[in-house]
Amino acid sequence: MNKIDQIFKEASKKLLPKHKGKLIAIDEESGDYEIADRALDAYKKLIKRQPGKVFVVKRLGFEYTYFVGTPRCAVDSS
């Protein structure tokens, strides 16, 4: 398990179920994080404390943050 996943797992223990579905921006170096309804809002909060850093954003309570693409369903090719 990488450091981001460890931080996410520990934060999830504290924040779930109350904040399920919210986005969490995580700074890998410091372990600092912020939660918000939108990724940009979490980023804006965290960048104030961790200027010049790059963050990973995940969704609390879910494996994936975003799903992009065509839903898996039967397609009529006729």
N, C-alpha and C positions, 0 to 999 in steps of 0.2 A: 504494500500500500504506500503510495507516495505521500508527501507532506500535505499537499492540498486536500487529498482524500481524508487524511487523519484529522485535519482541522475541521473539515466539513462534518465528519462523523461526530466529533466532540460537540461542535456547535449545534448539530441536529438534536443531540440528546437534551440540550438545554432549551432549544427553541420549539421543538415539536411537542404536542400537536397544535399548539396555539398559532404558530406562524406557518403552517403547512401551505404550500403554494407560493409563498413569498420568495423573492430572489435574494441571494446572499453573495456579496462581493467579498472576496478573500484575498488578503495580501500574504503570500507564501512566506516571505522573509520574517515578518513580525508575528504572523498568526492573527493579526487584527482583522476584523470583519464588520460589515454593516448589512442590515436587511432593509428591504423596501419592496413595494409592489412592482416597481419597474427597475430594470438593470441600471439605467442611467441615474436614477435617484440614489440607488445604493452606491454607485460609483462616485457621485458628487459628494455624498456624505463622507466616504472613506478617503477620497483624495485630499480633503481638508486636513486630515491627520497624517496621511502618508503621501505627501506630494512627490510627483515624479515616478511613482511606482506603477507596475502593471498588475492588474487583478484578474482572478478567475471568478466567473459568475456561475452559480449553480442554483437550482430550484429546490427549496426545502421540501422533503417528502417524496421526491420524484427522482428517477434515474437520469432523466434527460431534462435539460433546461428548455430547449425548443425542439420542435419537430418540423422539418421542412420537407415537402415533397407530396407526392400523390398518395392518398390513403390506400391501403392494401384492400382491394375489393375486386370482385369479378368485373371484368370489363367486356362488354359486348362488342366483339370485333366484326360484327356483320354489317 
